C-alpha cells in the first residue's frame, strides 16, 4: 500500500501537491502533504541528475 501511495505522489502534478499543502489548515495534514511534496521533488531531482545531458 505504501508503494502505491508513493508511486501516485511521484506521478501527481507537483504544483497541485504544493498548493494543497500550503492551503491546508490542519497542521498535521499540512506536514504530511509537505513531506509527500518533498519526497516527490526529491525523486524527480534524482531522475534529472541521472541524465548525462543535464548540466549544472
N, C-alpha and C positions, 0 to 999 in steps of 0.2 A: 504494500500500500504506500509506503514512504517513497519508493522508487517512482511510482506512478505520479505522486504529487510533485516530486522534484522534476520529472520529465515535463509535466504540464507547466510548471513555473518557468522552465527554460524556453518553452515554446510560446509563452504569453508575451504580448507586447509590453516591453519594459516601461513605457510611458504610462500605460494603463495601470500597471502594478504600483508605480511610484505615486500616481495621482490617488489611487485607492488608499495607499498607506498614509499619505500626507493629509487626506481628508477624513481619516478615521478618528472618531472622538474617544473610543475606548482605548486606553493606553496599552493594555495587554494585546489587543488585536493589532494595534499600530506597531508594536515591537515585533510581532510575528510577521506582519506584512513587510516591514523593513528588512528583516532577516531573509525573507524569501527574495526580496529585491536584490540584496547583497549577494546572495547565492547565484541568482540568475545572471547578474552583471559579471560576477567572477568567472562563471562558466563561459560566457561569451568572450571575455577578455582572453582567457586561456586559448580558446579556439583561434582568435585573431592573432595572438602572438605566435602560434604554431605555424602560421602561414609564412613561408620563406619570402614572399613578395612584400610582406609588411615591413616598413622601415620606420624606425622611431626617429 
